[in-house]
């Protein structure tokens, strides 16, 4: 047992794969907007995802776990809670939780450290408890492991811009993107907030996306907490930025996949090119929209899991993405996973690296602009 993972592509040896059990359409709260009347959940309503959807998702998650196990990778699974229960702190009450499929949102492994993210949804404040039995066992088995938790946020009204969603959802697409680029979003800077899935790991360098769930205060906290890393703030031309792993995806040293619909800052692209990285636009997504009851985008086609520098798991129906990786020289492992999308994401979202064959390396010795 060893906790060690510095990047997104070293040979995977140990991973957590999530579960779909009990996942909820969250009750209303300041951080989120849910309005799915055609699926039985108009705005203001909440409840469990249908049993038949949960069964299909768990079947695909179990299959994914078997694919990994058959390749000699140790797979652990979280312990679901009663996500339909009301939770709260002395300062707020939330009528439901969410689920424990996308562990990537909650946890990030940085070398020998497992870090629990703050989370910015009240419905996800207690989600770390699903992973605590596993983390406790790792801590007992690996004397070198560091176990850290970012400051649990208060998530009072001061952390959110009141009335944001009503105003934002009424805007044209270009105006939404403009607000994203100037970071005029739902979160204030009252306290540090970040989801782990907004962190992209490149050895010494971490690229962290400002988004609907990650604010500047959260990135500042990461910089102070990780003095041995270079922590970079990045923004993309995405109308609803929510996690970086369907926008900017490293595949191996020198190669990163980019969602062309979400424009990258020119300085970011030039920083990568200066350091001999190739930035490749992702193949077109097969699906026009995400499945019903999914808060994700169709660009889950990019949400892949690298098993090593030459092997990558891709959602089985994404034929163009499969072909692109094949042409780039990868062994491609097709994994049926589209039924998991309503439960919080794709292949990368559903996992947490615990051990990869990797070390702290500097892949960006040359500086460009603010980077």
Helices and strands as residue ranges (DSSP letters): E 11-17, E 24-25, G 37-39, E 47-48, H 51-70, E 74-77, E 87-89, E 92-94, G 103-105, E 107-110, E 113-116, G 122-124, H 129-141, E 146-149, G 157-159, H 164-169, H 173-181, G 196-198, E 199-202, E 205-209, H 216-225, E 230-234, E 236-237, E 248-252, E 255-258, E 263-264, H 266-274, E 278-281, G 298-302, E 305-308, E 311-315, H 319-327, E 331-335, G 338-343, E 351-357
